[in-house]
Amino acid sequence: MDIDDISAPVSRQLYQEVLDDTAAPMTYKQEPYGFLRASLAPNFQKYLAGQLSWEELTKRTSADFKQMRQVQTVD
């Protein structure tokens, strides 16, 4: 692709930085794959239903996040 074909200034700048190898790697999402479906959503539903306290919700989801992040971390 020719950089002159890109009309948006920010897109053009980003594309040039990628070409120059000066752009930082982009991250699609910050949470581990499956975290929302496997941990956050069901635990939040339990919280909304009065089955979990806020403290228990944060404790469970934090532990799940850390465990899932370790499993999915690529060296």
PyMOL Python script that loads the backbone (N, CA, C, O; Angstrom):
from pymol import cmd

cmd.read_pdbstr("""\
ATOM      1  N   MET A   1       0.851  -1.183   0.000  1.00  0.00           N
ATOM      2  CA  MET A   1       0.000   0.000   0.000  1.00  0.00           C
ATOM      3  C   MET A   1       0.891   1.237   0.000  1.00  0.00           C
ATOM      4  O   MET A   1       1.900   1.293   0.702  1.00  0.00           O
ATOM      5  N   ASP A   2       0.508   2.202  -0.780  1.00  0.00           N
ATOM      6  CA  ASP A   2       1.227   3.473  -0.834  1.00  0.00           C
ATOM      7  C   ASP A   2       0.703   4.367   0.282  1.00  0.00           C
ATOM      8  O   ASP A   2      -0.507   4.528   0.438  1.00  0.00           O
ATOM      9  N   ILE A   3       1.597   4.935   1.041  1.00  0.00           N
ATOM     10  CA  ILE A   3       1.198   5.772   2.181  1.00  0.00           C
ATOM     11  C   ILE A   3       0.378   6.979   1.734  1.00  0.00           C
ATOM     12  O   ILE A   3      -0.440   7.479   2.506  1.00  0.00           O
ATOM     13  N   ASP A   4       0.575   7.450   0.525  1.00  0.00           N
ATOM     14  CA  ASP A   4      -0.192   8.594   0.017  1.00  0.00           C
ATOM     15  C   ASP A   4      -1.661   8.248  -0.232  1.00  0.00           C
ATOM     16  O   ASP A   4      -2.497   9.141  -0.370  1.00  0.00           O
ATOM     17  N   ASP A   5      -1.975   6.945  -0.290  1.00  0.00           N
ATOM     18  CA  ASP A   5      -3.364   6.520  -0.477  1.00  0.00           C
ATOM     19  C   ASP A   5      -4.178   6.594   0.811  1.00  0.00           C
ATOM     20  O   ASP A   5      -5.402   6.465   0.778  1.00  0.00           O
ATOM     21  N   ILE A   6      -3.511   6.801   1.939  1.00  0.00           N
ATOM     22  CA  ILE A   6      -4.195   6.863   3.237  1.00  0.00           C
ATOM     23  C   ILE A   6      -4.600   8.307   3.486  1.00  0.00           C
ATOM     24  O   ILE A   6      -3.745   9.188   3.580  1.00  0.00           O
ATOM     25  N   SER A   7      -5.899   8.551   3.595  1.00  0.00           N
ATOM     26  CA  SER A   7      -6.379   9.937   3.727  1.00  0.00           C
ATOM     27  C   SER A   7      -6.401  10.440   5.169  1.00  0.00           C
ATOM     28  O   SER A   7      -6.260  11.640   5.403  1.00  0.00           O
ATOM     29  N   ALA A   8      -6.574   9.549   6.125  1.00  0.00           N
ATOM     30  CA  ALA A   8      -6.655   9.969   7.532  1.00  0.00           C
ATOM     31  C   ALA A   8      -5.251  10.230   8.074  1.00  0.00           C
ATOM     32  O   ALA A   8      -4.390   9.353   7.994  1.00  0.00           O
ATOM     33  N   PRO A   9      -5.006  11.420   8.624  1.00  0.00           N
ATOM     34  CA  PRO A   9      -3.662  11.776   9.094  1.00  0.00           C
ATOM     35  C   PRO A   9      -3.113  10.836  10.176  1.00  0.00           C
ATOM     36  O   PRO A   9      -1.941  10.460  10.138  1.00  0.00           O
ATOM     37  N   VAL A  10      -3.951  10.466  11.123  1.00  0.00           N
ATOM     38  CA  VAL A  10      -3.484   9.584  12.202  1.00  0.00           C
ATOM     39  C   VAL A  10      -3.136   8.208  11.636  1.00  0.00           C
ATOM     40  O   VAL A  10      -2.111   7.631  11.999  1.00  0.00           O
ATOM     41  N   SER A  11      -3.973   7.687  10.760  1.00  0.00           N
ATOM     42  CA  SER A  11      -3.699   6.397  10.136  1.00  0.00           C
ATOM     43  C   SER A  11      -2.417   6.456   9.311  1.00  0.00           C
ATOM     44  O   SER A  11      -1.623   5.515   9.319  1.00  0.00           O
ATOM     45  N   ARG A  12      -2.224   7.549   8.611  1.00  0.00           N
ATOM     46  CA  ARG A  12      -1.019   7.719   7.798  1.00  0.00           C
ATOM     47  C   ARG A  12       0.227   7.728   8.694  1.00  0.00           C
ATOM     48  O   ARG A  12       1.231   7.087   8.384  1.00  0.00           O
ATOM     49  N   GLN A  13       0.145   8.460   9.803  1.00  0.00           N
ATOM     50  CA  GLN A  13       1.279   8.533  10.723  1.00  0.00           C
ATOM     51  C   GLN A  13       1.573   7.161  11.328  1.00  0.00           C
ATOM     52  O   GLN A  13       2.731   6.750  11.405  1.00  0.00           O
ATOM     53  N   LEU A  14       0.548   6.469  11.747  1.00  0.00           N
ATOM     54  CA  LEU A  14       0.725   5.142  12.331  1.00  0.00           C
ATOM     55  C   LEU A  14       1.337   4.182  11.314  1.00  0.00           C
ATOM     56  O   LEU A  14       2.246   3.420  11.641  1.00  0.00           O
ATOM     57  N   TYR A  15       0.837   4.221  10.083  1.00  0.00           N
ATOM     58  CA  TYR A  15       1.363   3.353   9.036  1.00  0.00           C
ATOM     59  C   TYR A  15       2.848   3.659   8.780  1.00  0.00           C
ATOM     60  O   TYR A  15       3.650   2.743   8.600  1.00  0.00           O
ATOM     61  N   GLN A  16       3.202   4.935   8.766  1.00  0.00           N
ATOM     62  CA  GLN A  16       4.603   5.314   8.565  1.00  0.00           C
ATOM     63  C   GLN A  16       5.467   4.804   9.715  1.00  0.00           C
ATOM     64  O   GLN A  16       6.580   4.335   9.483  1.00  0.00           O
ATOM     65  N   GLU A  17       4.978   4.888  10.943  1.00  0.00           N
ATOM     66  CA  GLU A  17       5.732   4.399  12.095  1.00  0.00           C
ATOM     67  C   GLU A  17       5.914   2.886  12.032  1.00  0.00           C
ATOM     68  O   GLU A  17       6.958   2.371  12.430  1.00  0.00           O
ATOM     69  N   VAL A  18       4.910   2.177  11.538  1.00  0.00           N
ATOM     70  CA  VAL A  18       5.043   0.726  11.353  1.00  0.00           C
ATOM     71  C   VAL A  18       6.116   0.452  10.301  1.00  0.00           C
ATOM     72  O   VAL A  18       6.963  -0.422  10.489  1.00  0.00           O
ATOM     73  N   LEU A  19       6.082   1.190   9.202  1.00  0.00           N
ATOM     74  CA  LEU A  19       7.096   1.017   8.159  1.00  0.00           C
ATOM     75  C   LEU A  19       8.500   1.321   8.680  1.00  0.00           C
ATOM     76  O   LEU A  19       9.464   0.650   8.310  1.00  0.00           O
ATOM     77  N   ASP A  20       8.610   2.333   9.537  1.00  0.00           N
ATOM     78  CA  ASP A  20       9.903   2.734  10.102  1.00  0.00           C
ATOM     79  C   ASP A  20      10.336   1.858  11.273  1.00  0.00           C
ATOM     80  O   ASP A  20      11.431   2.023  11.810  1.00  0.00           O
ATOM     81  N   ASP A  21       9.473   0.929  11.662  1.00  0.00           N
ATOM     82  CA  ASP A  21       9.715   0.043  12.806  1.00  0.00           C
ATOM     83  C   ASP A  21       9.910   0.822  14.110  1.00  0.00           C
ATOM     84  O   ASP A  21      10.735   0.459  14.949  1.00  0.00           O
ATOM     85  N   THR A  22       9.127   1.909  14.262  1.00  0.00           N
ATOM     86  CA  THR A  22       9.187   2.707  15.487  1.00  0.00           C
ATOM     87  C   THR A  22       7.879   2.648  16.278  1.00  0.00           C
ATOM     88  O   THR A  22       7.772   3.265  17.338  1.00  0.00           O
ATOM     89  N   ALA A  23       6.888   1.917  15.776  1.00  0.00           N
ATOM     90  CA  ALA A  23       5.598   1.813  16.456  1.00  0.00           C
ATOM     91  C   ALA A  23       5.662   0.744  17.538  1.00  0.00           C
ATOM     92  O   ALA A  23       6.280  -0.304  17.348  1.00  0.00           O
ATOM     93  N   ALA A  24       5.033   1.007  18.652  1.00  0.00           N
ATOM     94  CA  ALA A  24       4.939   0.008  19.716  1.00  0.00           C
ATOM     95  C   ALA A  24       3.932  -1.058  19.297  1.00  0.00           C
ATOM     96  O   ALA A  24       2.988  -0.762  18.565  1.00  0.00           O
ATOM     97  N   PRO A  25       4.122  -2.287  19.751  1.00  0.00           N
ATOM     98  CA  PRO A  25       3.141  -3.332  19.416  1.00  0.00           C
ATOM     99  C   PRO A  25       1.753  -2.953  19.928  1.00  0.00           C
ATOM    100  O   PRO A  25       1.620  -2.404  21.021  1.00  0.00           O
ATOM    101  N   MET A  26       0.739  -3.242  19.149  1.00  0.00           N
ATOM    102  CA  MET A  26      -0.624  -2.933  19.536  1.00  0.00           C
ATOM    103  C   MET A  26      -1.213  -4.129  20.287  1.00  0.00           C
ATOM    104  O   MET A  26      -0.905  -5.281  19.981  1.00  0.00           O
ATOM    105  N   THR A  27      -2.047  -3.844  21.253  1.00  0.00           N
ATOM    106  CA  THR A  27      -2.692  -4.891  22.036  1.00  0.00           C
ATOM    107  C   THR A  27      -4.178  -4.858  21.740  1.00  0.00           C
ATOM    108  O   THR A  27      -4.822  -3.815  21.845  1.00  0.00           O
ATOM    109  N   TYR A  28      -4.718  -6.012  21.368  1.00  0.00           N
ATOM    110  CA  TYR A  28      -6.139  -6.085  21.052  1.00  0.00           C
ATOM    111  C   TYR A  28      -6.985  -5.987  22.308  1.00  0.00           C
ATOM    112  O   TYR A  28      -7.937  -5.208  22.362  1.00  0.00           O
ATOM    113  N   LYS A  29      -6.645  -6.765  23.305  1.00  0.00           N
ATOM    114  CA  LYS A  29      -7.417  -6.725  24.540  1.00  0.00           C
ATOM    115  C   LYS A  29      -6.503  -6.997  25.722  1.00  0.00           C
ATOM    116  O   LYS A  29      -5.460  -7.638  25.588  1.00  0.00           O
ATOM    117  N   GLN A  30      -6.897  -6.514  26.847  1.00  0.00           N
ATOM    118  CA  GLN A  30      -6.056  -6.614  28.025  1.00  0.00           C
ATOM    119  C   GLN A  30      -6.384  -7.817  28.908  1.00  0.00           C
ATOM    120  O   GLN A  30      -5.525  -8.286  29.655  1.00  0.00           O
ATOM    121  N   GLU A  31      -7.592  -8.308  28.831  1.00  0.00           N
ATOM    122  CA  GLU A  31      -7.952  -9.423  29.705  1.00  0.00           C
ATOM    123  C   GLU A  31      -7.604 -10.749  29.037  1.00  0.00           C
ATOM    124  O   GLU A  31      -7.574 -10.837  27.810  1.00  0.00           O
ATOM    125  N   PRO A  32      -7.340 -11.785  29.842  1.00  0.00           N
ATOM    126  CA  PRO A  32      -7.044 -13.092  29.264  1.00  0.00           C
ATOM    127  C   PRO A  32      -8.237 -13.622  28.459  1.00  0.00           C
ATOM    128  O   PRO A  32      -9.389 -13.311  28.761  1.00  0.00           O
ATOM    129  N   TYR A  33      -7.947 -14.413  27.448  1.00  0.00           N
ATOM    130  CA  TYR A  33      -8.989 -14.993  26.608  1.00  0.00           C
ATOM    131  C   TYR A  33      -9.948 -15.814  27.472  1.00  0.00           C
ATOM    132  O   TYR A  33      -9.516 -16.673  28.241  1.00  0.00           O
ATOM    133  N   GLY A  34     -11.232 -15.550  27.346  1.00  0.00           N
ATOM    134  CA  GLY A  34     -12.262 -16.287  28.063  1.00  0.00           C
ATOM    135  C   GLY A  34     -12.583 -15.766  29.445  1.00  0.00           C
ATOM    136  O   GLY A  34     -13.491 -16.280  30.098  1.00  0.00           O
ATOM    137  N   PHE A  35     -11.853 -14.744  29.916  1.00  0.00           N
ATOM    138  CA  PHE A  35     -12.056 -14.233  31.276  1.00  0.00           C
ATOM    139  C   PHE A  35     -13.477 -13.720  31.495  1.00  0.00           C
ATOM    140  O   PHE A  35     -14.087 -14.000  32.527  1.00  0.00           O
ATOM    141  N   LEU A  36     -13.996 -12.981  30.545  1.00  0.00           N
ATOM    142  CA  LEU A  36     -15.341 -12.421  30.693  1.00  0.00           C
ATOM    143  C   LEU A  36     -16.383 -13.527  30.840  1.00  0.00           C
ATOM    144  O   LEU A  36     -17.223 -13.488  31.739  1.00  0.00           O
ATOM    145  N   ARG A  37     -16.315 -14.505  29.953  1.00  0.00           N
ATOM    146  CA  ARG A  37     -17.311 -15.575  29.937  1.00  0.00           C
ATOM    147  C   ARG A  37     -17.131 -16.548  31.105  1.00  0.00           C
ATOM    148  O   ARG A  37     -18.112 -17.007  31.689  1.00  0.00           O
ATOM    149  N   ALA A  38     -15.885 -16.858  31.442  1.00  0.00           N
ATOM    150  CA  ALA A  38     -15.621 -17.888  32.443  1.00  0.00           C
ATOM    151  C   ALA A  38     -15.641 -17.382  33.880  1.00  0.00           C
ATOM    152  O   ALA A  38     -15.914 -18.152  34.801  1.00  0.00           O
ATOM    153  N   SER A  39     -15.358 -16.109  34.084  1.00  0.00           N
ATOM    154  CA  SER A  39     -15.234 -15.611  35.453  1.00  0.00           C
ATOM    155  C   SER A  39     -16.049 -14.354  35.732  1.00  0.00           C
ATOM    156  O   SER A  39     -16.921 -14.353  36.601  1.00  0.00           O
ATOM    157  N   LEU A  40     -15.766 -13.294  34.999  1.00  0.00           N
ATOM    158  CA  LEU A  40     -16.371 -12.006  35.338  1.00  0.00           C
ATOM    159  C   LEU A  40     -17.893 -12.019  35.230  1.00  0.00           C
ATOM    160  O   LEU A  40     -18.584 -11.617  36.166  1.00  0.00           O
ATOM    161  N   ALA A  41     -18.418 -12.476  34.099  1.00  0.00           N
ATOM    162  CA  ALA A  41     -19.877 -12.451  33.911  1.00  0.00           C
ATOM    163  C   ALA A  41     -20.620 -13.319  34.930  1.00  0.00           C
ATOM    164  O   ALA A  41     -21.564 -12.837  35.556  1.00  0.00           O
ATOM    165  N   PRO A  42     -20.224 -14.588  35.119  1.00  0.00           N
ATOM    166  CA  PRO A  42     -20.979 -15.391  36.085  1.00  0.00           C
ATOM    167  C   PRO A  42     -20.851 -14.887  37.525  1.00  0.00           C
ATOM    168  O   PRO A  42     -21.818 -14.924  38.285  1.00  0.00           O
ATOM    169  N   ASN A  43     -19.664 -14.420  37.897  1.00  0.00           N
ATOM    170  CA  ASN A  43     -19.506 -13.910  39.261  1.00  0.00           C
ATOM    171  C   ASN A  43     -20.260 -12.594  39.451  1.00  0.00           C
ATOM    172  O   ASN A  43     -20.789 -12.337  40.532  1.00  0.00           O
ATOM    173  N   PHE A  44     -20.311 -11.770  38.422  1.00  0.00           N
ATOM    174  CA  PHE A  44     -21.062 -10.528  38.518  1.00  0.00           C
ATOM    175  C   PHE A  44     -22.560 -10.810  38.636  1.00  0.00           C
ATOM    176  O   PHE A  44     -23.268 -10.128  39.376  1.00  0.00           O
ATOM    177  N   GLN A  45     -23.035 -11.809  37.908  1.00  0.00           N
ATOM    178  CA  GLN A  45     -24.443 -12.206  38.031  1.00  0.00           C
ATOM    179  C   GLN A  45     -24.750 -12.660  39.457  1.00  0.00           C
ATOM    180  O   GLN A  45     -25.803 -12.328  40.001  1.00  0.00           O
ATOM    181  N   LYS A  46     -23.843 -13.409  40.055  1.00  0.00           N
ATOM    182  CA  LYS A  46     -24.027 -13.849  41.453  1.00  0.00           C
ATOM    183  C   LYS A  46     -24.046 -12.648  42.399  1.00  0.00           C
ATOM    184  O   LYS A  46     -24.817 -12.613  43.358  1.00  0.00           O
ATOM    185  N   TYR A  47     -23.192 -11.670  42.118  1.00  0.00           N
ATOM    186  CA  TYR A  47     -23.190 -10.451  42.925  1.00  0.00           C
ATOM    187  C   TYR A  47     -24.525  -9.723  42.799  1.00  0.00           C
ATOM    188  O   TYR A  47     -25.102  -9.304  43.802  1.00  0.00           O
ATOM    189  N   LEU A  48     -25.015  -9.572  41.575  1.00  0.00           N
ATOM    190  CA  LEU A  48     -26.292  -8.884  41.355  1.00  0.00           C
ATOM    191  C   LEU A  48     -27.455  -9.622  42.009  1.00  0.00           C
ATOM    192  O   LEU A  48     -28.431  -9.004  42.432  1.00  0.00           O
ATOM    193  N   ALA A  49     -27.347 -10.939  42.087  1.00  0.00           N
ATOM    194  CA  ALA A  49     -28.408 -11.749  42.704  1.00  0.00           C
ATOM    195  C   ALA A  49     -28.270 -11.808  44.222  1.00  0.00           C
ATOM    196  O   ALA A  49     -29.091 -12.434  44.892  1.00  0.00           O
ATOM    197  N   GLY A  50     -27.245 -11.165  44.770  1.00  0.00           N
ATOM    198  CA  GLY A  50     -27.057 -11.159  46.212  1.00  0.00           C
ATOM    199  C   GLY A  50     -26.376 -12.416  46.737  1.00  0.00           C
ATOM    200  O   GLY A  50     -26.383 -12.663  47.943  1.00  0.00           O
ATOM    201  N   GLN A  51     -25.793 -13.211  45.853  1.00  0.00           N
ATOM    202  CA  GLN A  51     -25.138 -14.456  46.266  1.00  0.00           C
ATOM    203  C   GLN A  51     -23.655 -14.262  46.589  1.00  0.00           C
ATOM    204  O   GLN A  51     -23.031 -15.135  47.190  1.00  0.00           O
ATOM    205  N   LEU A  52     -23.095 -13.122  46.191  1.00  0.00           N
ATOM    206  CA  LEU A  52     -21.704 -12.786  46.482  1.00  0.00           C
ATOM    207  C   LEU A  52     -21.631 -11.353  46.974  1.00  0.00           C
ATOM    208  O   LEU A  52     -22.372 -10.487  46.510  1.00  0.00           O
ATOM    209  N   SER A  53     -20.734 -11.112  47.916  1.00  0.00           N
ATOM    210  CA  SER A  53     -20.460  -9.729  48.314  1.00  0.00           C
ATOM    211  C   SER A  53     -19.513  -9.107  47.292  1.00  0.00           C
ATOM    212  O   SER A  53     -18.900  -9.813  46.491  1.00  0.00           O
ATOM    213  N   TRP A  54     -19.399  -7.787  47.326  1.00  0.00           N
ATOM    214  CA  TRP A  54     -18.479  -7.113  46.418  1.00  0.00           C
ATOM    215  C   TRP A  54     -17.040  -7.594  46.664  1.00  0.00           C
ATOM    216  O   TRP A  54     -16.271  -7.801  45.726  1.00  0.00           O
ATOM    217  N   GLU A  55     -16.704  -7.763  47.931  1.00  0.00           N
ATOM    218  CA  GLU A  55     -15.359  -8.221  48.279  1.00  0.00           C
ATOM    219  C   GLU A  55     -15.081  -9.615  47.710  1.00  0.00           C
ATOM    220  O   GLU A  55     -13.995  -9.867  47.187  1.00  0.00           O
ATOM    221  N   GLU A  56     -16.061 -10.519  47.811  1.00  0.00           N
ATOM    222  CA  GLU A  56     -15.897 -11.864  47.275  1.00  0.00           C
ATOM    223  C   GLU A  56     -15.819 -11.834  45.742  1.00  0.00           C
ATOM    224  O   GLU A  56     -15.043 -12.577  45.141  1.00  0.00           O
ATOM    225  N   LEU A  57     -16.613 -10.984  45.125  1.00  0.00           N
ATOM    226  CA  LEU A  57     -16.557 -10.836  43.663  1.00  0.00           C
ATOM    227  C   LEU A  57     -15.162 -10.411  43.222  1.00  0.00           C
ATOM    228  O   LEU A  57     -14.580 -11.017  42.322  1.00  0.00           O
ATOM    229  N   THR A  58     -14.627  -9.375  43.853  1.00  0.00           N
ATOM    230  CA  THR A  58     -13.300  -8.895  43.457  1.00  0.00           C
ATOM    231  C   THR A  58     -12.217  -9.917  43.781  1.00  0.00           C
ATOM    232  O   THR A  58     -11.254 -10.057  43.027  1.00  0.00           O
ATOM    233  N   LYS A  59     -12.363 -10.622  44.881  1.00  0.00           N
ATOM    234  CA  LYS A  59     -11.389 -11.652  45.255  1.00  0.00           C
ATOM    235  C   LYS A  59     -11.376 -12.777  44.222  1.00  0.00           C
ATOM    236  O   LYS A  59     -10.310 -13.183  43.758  1.00  0.00           O
ATOM    237  N   ARG A  60     -12.545 -13.274  43.865  1.00  0.00           N
ATOM    238  CA  ARG A  60     -12.640 -14.380  42.902  1.00  0.00           C
ATOM    239  C   ARG A  60     -12.155 -13.974  41.513  1.00  0.00           C
ATOM    240  O   ARG A  60     -11.363 -14.680  40.890  1.00  0.00           O
ATOM    241  N   THR A  61     -12.637 -12.830  41.040  1.00  0.00           N
ATOM    242  CA  THR A  61     -12.264 -12.431  39.685  1.00  0.00           C
ATOM    243  C   THR A  61     -10.781 -12.060  39.598  1.00  0.00           C
ATOM    244  O   THR A  61     -10.147 -12.296  38.570  1.00  0.00           O
ATOM    245  N   SER A  62     -10.231 -11.492  40.650  1.00  0.00           N
ATOM    246  CA  SER A  62      -8.794 -11.184  40.653  1.00  0.00           C
ATOM    247  C   SER A  62      -7.961 -12.458  40.607  1.00  0.00           C
ATOM    248  O   SER A  62      -6.985 -12.544  39.861  1.00  0.00           O
ATOM    249  N   ALA A  63      -8.349 -13.443  41.403  1.00  0.00           N
ATOM    250  CA  ALA A  63      -7.626 -14.723  41.404  1.00  0.00           C
ATOM    251  C   ALA A  63      -7.738 -15.409  40.042  1.00  0.00           C
ATOM    252  O   ALA A  63      -6.751 -15.929  39.520  1.00  0.00           O
ATOM    253  N   ASP A  64      -8.938 -15.407  39.473  1.00  0.00           N
ATOM    254  CA  ASP A  64      -9.131 -16.013  38.145  1.00  0.00           C
ATOM    255  C   ASP A  64      -8.298 -15.291  37.093  1.00  0.00           C
ATOM    256  O   ASP A  64      -7.671 -15.924  36.244  1.00  0.00           O
ATOM    257  N   PHE A  65      -8.297 -13.957  37.157  1.00  0.00           N
ATOM    258  CA  PHE A  65      -7.537 -13.163  36.187  1.00  0.00           C
ATOM    259  C   PHE A  65      -6.053 -13.526  36.260  1.00  0.00           C
ATOM    260  O   PHE A  65      -5.420 -13.772  35.233  1.00  0.00           O
ATOM    261  N   LYS A  66      -5.505 -13.560  37.470  1.00  0.00           N
ATOM    262  CA  LYS A  66      -4.082 -13.874  37.637  1.00  0.00           C
ATOM    263  C   LYS A  66      -3.766 -15.268  37.129  1.00  0.00           C
ATOM    264  O   LYS A  66      -2.755 -15.473  36.457  1.00  0.00           O
ATOM    265  N   GLN A  67      -4.626 -16.229  37.446  1.00  0.00           N
ATOM    266  CA  GLN A  67      -4.390 -17.608  37.020  1.00  0.00           C
ATOM    267  C   GLN A  67      -4.474 -17.735  35.506  1.00  0.00           C
ATOM    268  O   GLN A  67      -3.626 -18.379  34.889  1.00  0.00           O
ATOM    269  N   MET A  68      -5.487 -17.128  34.906  1.00  0.00           N
ATOM    270  CA  MET A  68      -5.652 -17.200  33.457  1.00  0.00           C
ATOM    271  C   MET A  68      -4.525 -16.452  32.737  1.00  0.00           C
ATOM    272  O   MET A  68      -4.076 -16.896  31.680  1.00  0.00           O
ATOM    273  N   ARG A  69      -4.070 -15.351  33.277  1.00  0.00           N
ATOM    274  CA  ARG A  69      -2.985 -14.580  32.681  1.00  0.00           C
ATOM    275  C   ARG A  69      -1.701 -15.406  32.679  1.00  0.00           C
ATOM    276  O   ARG A  69      -0.967 -15.405  31.691  1.00  0.00           O
ATOM    277  N   GLN A  70      -1.422 -16.117  33.789  1.00  0.00           N
ATOM    278  CA  GLN A  70      -0.226 -16.950  33.858  1.00  0.00           C
ATOM    279  C   GLN A  70      -0.267 -18.062  32.820  1.00  0.00           C
ATOM    280  O   GLN A  70       0.738 -18.342  32.168  1.00  0.00           O
ATOM    281  N   VAL A  71      -1.416 -18.691  32.666  1.00  0.00           N
ATOM    282  CA  VAL A  71      -1.558 -19.785  31.720  1.00  0.00           C
ATOM    283  C   VAL A  71      -1.381 -19.286  30.293  1.00  0.00           C
ATOM    284  O   VAL A  71      -0.814 -19.993  29.459  1.00  0.00           O
ATOM    285  N   GLN A  72      -1.855 -18.084  30.001  1.00  0.00           N
ATOM    286  CA  GLN A  72      -1.854 -17.577  28.633  1.00  0.00           C
ATOM    287  C   GLN A  72      -0.647 -16.707  28.294  1.00  0.00           C
ATOM    288  O   GLN A  72      -0.533 -16.236  27.163  1.00  0.00           O
ATOM    289  N   THR A  73       0.245 -16.487  29.235  1.00  0.00           N
ATOM    290  CA  THR A  73       1.408 -15.655  28.975  1.00  0.00           C
ATOM    291  C   THR A  73       2.379 -16.381  28.049  1.00  0.00           C
ATOM    292  O   THR A  73       2.719 -17.545  28.262  1.00  0.00           O
ATOM    293  N   VAL A  74       2.809 -15.668  27.028  1.00  0.00           N
ATOM    294  CA  VAL A  74       3.756 -16.219  26.059  1.00  0.00           C
ATOM    295  C   VAL A  74       5.115 -15.593  26.313  1.00  0.00           C
ATOM    296  O   VAL A  74       5.233 -14.371  26.411  1.00  0.00           O
ATOM    297  N   ASP A  75       6.119 -16.409  26.419  1.00  0.00           N
ATOM    298  CA  ASP A  75       7.484 -15.886  26.633  1.00  0.00           C
ATOM    299  C   ASP A  75       8.113 -15.514  25.318  1.00  0.00           C
ATOM    300  O   ASP A  75       9.256 -15.057  25.288  1.00  0.00           O
TER     301      ASP A  75
END
""", "prot")
cmd.dss("prot")
cmd.show_as("cartoon", "prot")
cmd.util.cbc("prot")
cmd.orient("prot")
